[in-house]
Amino acid sequence: CDWSSDVCSSDLDSGPPDISRLDADPGVVDEGDWVEFIAQASDPDGRRFEYRWDFGDGDVAKDTGSIDTVTMTHRYRDDGPYQGSLRVDAEDGETTERRFTVVVNNVAPEIRHLSRSGAGIVNSPITFRAGVVDPGPDDELSYRWDFGDETTADGPTPTHSFEKDGVYRVTLVVDDGDGGAASETMVVVVGEGFEFSVAGDVGGEQRGRSEEHTSELQSH
């Protein structure tokens, strides 16, 4: 103690915690991938801390520890740069905050398969459907069908009738609204008064890459 001032060192304010380490591994990821955050706060008095994570996408988490390394994992559901923060609160109310940045790349959807139900007969309705996966669960997918007869339709499960017999290449384009798209084509053979087989042509093209926000599509 300093007897002249009647103040002991144990009475002095320890000050805020020191965040000596804050890492995001990796700092650049594809949407749907996990990021591991590693943090360490030090304190000469060994106070317990509460770690409050704000990941910058509306999600938050917290953990409790002392002067040791803590880890936290988080999955970003959409692409974009995210500004997050870690706040460390000591049990006596002292607090420290540091910020971090994570960049999340967009990944294109993937069309796993195309199918249809209904007879391949002129003027007979055929319902088309697709199995689509997208690693960004928050992506809003749009579906554009081209039936090869100068008509188109939007939506995951359109119904269409062909007015003439012939061989039609039906193409679906799925767009995630963030610059990623995929397309696939199937061949439909339509006849007069009797059913032909329908052959799948998995020759579509895909831009970008593709986890599983599956659009499980059912017929109307």
C-alpha positions as a Python dict, from the first residue, in 0.01 Angstrom:
ca = {
    (1, 'C'): (0, 0, 0),
    (2, 'D'): (95, 361, -48),
    (3, 'W'): (32, 474, 310),
    (4, 'S'): (65, 840, 218),
    (5, 'S'): (-241, 813, -4),
    (6, 'D'): (-417, 525, 174),
    (7, 'V'): (-448, 339, -159),
    (8, 'C'): (-349, -28, -199),
    (9, 'S'): (-266, -182, -535),
    (10, 'S'): (-551, -429, -485),
    (11, 'D'): (-791, -135, -482),
    (12, 'L'): (-673, 0, -816),
    (13, 'D'): (-884, -48, -1129),
    (14, 'S'): (-740, -334, -1335),
    (15, 'G'): (-855, -171, -1657),
    (16, 'P'): (-1034, -337, -1949),
    (17, 'P'): (-935, -684, -2073),
    (18, 'D'): (-679, -706, -2350),
    (19, 'I'): (-787, -901, -2660),
    (20, 'S'): (-447, -1031, -2761),
    (21, 'R'): (-571, -1254, -3044),
    (22, 'L'): (-867, -1250, -3283),
    (23, 'D'): (-852, -1466, -3597),
    (24, 'A'): (-1110, -1581, -3852),
    (25, 'D'): (-1007, -1905, -4022),
    (26, 'P'): (-1050, -1874, -4312),
    (27, 'G'): (-1120, -1507, -4366),
    (28, 'V'): (-1250, -1569, -4719),
    (29, 'V'): (-1503, -1852, -4767),
    (30, 'D'): (-1778, -1975, -4997),
    (31, 'E'): (-2135, -1931, -4880),
    (32, 'G'): (-2246, -2231, -4677),
    (33, 'D'): (-1895, -2299, -4544),
    (34, 'W'): (-1801, -2277, -4176),
    (35, 'V'): (-1565, -2019, -4030),
    (36, 'E'): (-1376, -2082, -3705),
    (37, 'F'): (-1304, -1780, -3489),
    (38, 'I'): (-1021, -1794, -3235),
    (39, 'A'): (-985, -1533, -2961),
    (40, 'Q'): (-778, -1482, -2650),
    (41, 'A'): (-815, -1216, -2384),
    (42, 'S'): (-555, -1156, -2117),
    (43, 'D'): (-590, -1002, -1774),
    (44, 'P'): (-331, -966, -1495),
    (45, 'D'): (-592, -1028, -1224),
    (46, 'G'): (-733, -1344, -1380),
    (47, 'R'): (-1089, -1213, -1399),
    (48, 'R'): (-1350, -1420, -1578),
    (49, 'F'): (-1475, -1290, -1911),
    (50, 'E'): (-1786, -1312, -2122),
    (51, 'Y'): (-1715, -1323, -2495),
    (52, 'R'): (-1993, -1168, -2703),
    (53, 'W'): (-1975, -1240, -3076),
    (54, 'D'): (-2159, -1038, -3341),
    (55, 'F'): (-2100, -1206, -3678),
    (56, 'G'): (-2230, -914, -3883),
    (57, 'D'): (-2518, -1106, -4042),
    (58, 'G'): (-2770, -1072, -3761),
    (59, 'D'): (-2649, -1374, -3567),
    (60, 'V'): (-2487, -1341, -3224),
    (61, 'A'): (-2335, -1581, -2972),
    (62, 'K'): (-2158, -1571, -2639),
    (63, 'D'): (-1917, -1779, -2435),
    (64, 'T'): (-1757, -1754, -2091),
    (65, 'G'): (-1394, -1812, -1997),
    (66, 'S'): (-1090, -1674, -1822),
    (67, 'I'): (-747, -1587, -1964),
    (68, 'D'): (-749, -1865, -2218),
    (69, 'T'): (-816, -1920, -2587),
    (70, 'V'): (-1178, -1964, -2692),
    (71, 'T'): (-1312, -2075, -3029),
    (72, 'M'): (-1644, -2019, -3200),
    (73, 'T'): (-1776, -2147, -3536),
    (74, 'H'): (-2027, -1979, -3762),
    (75, 'R'): (-2181, -2049, -4101),
    (76, 'Y'): (-2273, -1761, -4332),
    (77, 'R'): (-2592, -1825, -4528),
    (78, 'D'): (-2540, -1574, -4807),
    (79, 'D'): (-2257, -1404, -4992),
    (80, 'G'): (-2114, -1064, -4910),
    (81, 'P'): (-1857, -890, -4693),
    (82, 'Y'): (-1946, -907, -4325),
    (83, 'Q'): (-1819, -671, -4055),
    (84, 'G'): (-1837, -847, -3719),
    (85, 'S'): (-1710, -779, -3370),
    (86, 'L'): (-1600, -947, -3050),
    (87, 'R'): (-1671, -778, -2717),
    (88, 'V'): (-1506, -908, -2403),
    (89, 'D'): (-1674, -813, -2076),
    (90, 'A'): (-1490, -863, -1746),
    (91, 'E'): (-1692, -962, -1442),
    (92, 'D'): (-1639, -619, -1287),
    (93, 'G'): (-1792, -439, -1586),
    (94, 'E'): (-1477, -344, -1779),
    (95, 'T'): (-1511, -413, -2152),
    (96, 'T'): (-1304, -426, -2473),
    (97, 'E'): (-1417, -466, -2833),
    (98, 'R'): (-1239, -557, -3158),
    (99, 'R'): (-1378, -586, -3510),
    (100, 'F'): (-1316, -838, -3787),
    (101, 'T'): (-1409, -887, -4154),
    (102, 'V'): (-1515, -1204, -4333),
    (103, 'V'): (-1568, -1217, -4710),
    (104, 'V'): (-1819, -1477, -4833),
    (105, 'N'): (-1818, -1570, -5202),
    (106, 'N'): (-2134, -1656, -5391),
    (107, 'V'): (-2170, -2014, -5518),
    (108, 'A'): (-2400, -2098, -5809),
    (109, 'P'): (-2693, -2337, -5766),
    (110, 'E'): (-2674, -2686, -5913),
    (111, 'I'): (-2950, -2865, -6104),
    (112, 'R'): (-2922, -3230, -5999),
    (113, 'H'): (-3195, -3366, -6226),
    (114, 'L'): (-3495, -3282, -6446),
    (115, 'S'): (-3810, -3493, -6468),
    (116, 'R'): (-4170, -3475, -6590),
    (117, 'S'): (-4507, -3639, -6538),
    (118, 'G'): (-4776, -3672, -6803),
    (119, 'A'): (-4806, -3833, -7144),
    (120, 'G'): (-4598, -3716, -7439),
    (121, 'I'): (-4910, -3656, -7648),
    (122, 'V'): (-5016, -3348, -7841),
    (123, 'N'): (-5226, -3112, -7625),
    (124, 'S'): (-5176, -3333, -7317),
    (125, 'P'): (-5044, -3147, -7009),
    (126, 'I'): (-4695, -3233, -6885),
    (127, 'T'): (-4569, -3114, -6546),
    (128, 'F'): (-4196, -3048, -6522),
    (129, 'R'): (-3993, -3049, -6204),
    (130, 'A'): (-3629, -3020, -6100),
    (131, 'G'): (-3404, -3116, -5811),
    (132, 'V'): (-3193, -2810, -5726),
    (133, 'V'): (-2935, -2754, -5453),
    (134, 'D'): (-2783, -2425, -5345),
    (135, 'P'): (-2523, -2377, -5069),
    (136, 'G'): (-2664, -2037, -4979),
    (137, 'P'): (-2983, -2111, -4780),
    (138, 'D'): (-3090, -1746, -4801),
    (139, 'D'): (-3064, -1728, -5181),
    (140, 'E'): (-3394, -1658, -5357),
    (141, 'L'): (-3388, -1882, -5663),
    (142, 'S'): (-3571, -1801, -5984),
    (143, 'Y'): (-3669, -2069, -6239),
    (144, 'R'): (-3705, -2001, -6612),
    (145, 'W'): (-3823, -2279, -6844),
    (146, 'D'): (-3795, -2270, -7224),
    (147, 'F'): (-4007, -2547, -7379),
    (148, 'G'): (-3848, -2528, -7722),
    (149, 'D'): (-4173, -2430, -7894),
    (150, 'E'): (-4136, -2052, -7853),
    (151, 'T'): (-4309, -2057, -7515),
    (152, 'T'): (-4160, -2008, -7167),
    (153, 'A'): (-4272, -2029, -6803),
    (154, 'D'): (-4144, -1933, -6459),
    (155, 'G'): (-4149, -2129, -6135),
    (156, 'P'): (-4023, -2464, -6010),
    (157, 'T'): (-4304, -2690, -6140),
    (158, 'P'): (-4474, -2554, -6455),
    (159, 'T'): (-4730, -2747, -6657),
    (160, 'H'): (-4719, -2722, -7037),
    (161, 'S'): (-4898, -2875, -7336),
    (162, 'F'): (-4735, -2906, -7677),
    (163, 'E'): (-4965, -2819, -7966),
    (164, 'K'): (-4772, -3010, -8233),
    (165, 'D'): (-4591, -3340, -8248),
    (166, 'G'): (-4214, -3329, -8263),
    (167, 'V'): (-3894, -3340, -8062),
    (168, 'Y'): (-3851, -3055, -7812),
    (169, 'R'): (-3549, -2951, -7611),
    (170, 'V'): (-3679, -2821, -7277),
    (171, 'T'): (-3425, -2604, -7091),
    (172, 'L'): (-3434, -2483, -6734),
    (173, 'V'): (-3221, -2193, -6607),
    (174, 'V'): (-3198, -2141, -6230),
    (175, 'D'): (-3060, -1807, -6108),
    (176, 'D'): (-2969, -1722, -5749),
    (177, 'G'): (-2993, -1345, -5794),
    (178, 'D'): (-2630, -1296, -5691),
    (179, 'G'): (-2462, -1367, -6024),
    (180, 'G'): (-2473, -1746, -6010),
    (181, 'A'): (-2681, -1957, -6248),
    (182, 'A'): (-2709, -2312, -6380),
    (183, 'S'): (-2894, -2468, -6674),
    (184, 'E'): (-2997, -2816, -6782),
    (185, 'T'): (-3181, -2953, -7084),
    (186, 'M'): (-3406, -3256, -7138),
    (187, 'V'): (-3553, -3388, -7463),
    (188, 'V'): (-3929, -3442, -7488),
    (189, 'V'): (-4076, -3640, -7780),
    (190, 'V'): (-4443, -3561, -7849),
    (191, 'G'): (-4668, -3767, -8076),
    (192, 'E'): (-5025, -3771, -8206),
    (193, 'G'): (-5255, -3985, -7992),
    (194, 'F'): (-4995, -4210, -7828),
    (195, 'E'): (-4708, -4160, -7589),
    (196, 'F'): (-4343, -4148, -7679),
    (197, 'S'): (-4063, -4188, -7429),
    (198, 'V'): (-3894, -3885, -7276),
    (199, 'A'): (-3515, -3882, -7281),
    (200, 'G'): (-3302, -3679, -7044),
    (201, 'D'): (-3015, -3478, -7191),
    (202, 'V'): (-2783, -3380, -6910),
    (203, 'G'): (-2584, -3147, -7127),
    (204, 'G'): (-2659, -2824, -6952),
    (205, 'E'): (-2404, -2571, -6850),
    (206, 'Q'): (-2330, -2431, -6509),
    (207, 'R'): (-2163, -2106, -6411),
    (208, 'G'): (-1989, -2098, -6075),
    (209, 'R'): (-1973, -2379, -5822),
    (210, 'S'): (-2221, -2541, -5579),
    (211, 'E'): (-2435, -2749, -5011),
    (212, 'E'): (-2747, -2836, -4956),
    (213, 'H'): (-3028, -2585, -4947),
    (214, 'T'): (-3234, -2843, -5151),
    (215, 'S'): (-3540, -2728, -5340),
    (216, 'E'): (-3736, -3053, -5321),
    (217, 'L'): (-3994, -2990, -5587),
    (218, 'Q'): (-4325, -3173, -5604),
    (219, 'S'): (-4578, -3189, -5881),
    (220, 'H'): (-4894, -2985, -5860),
}
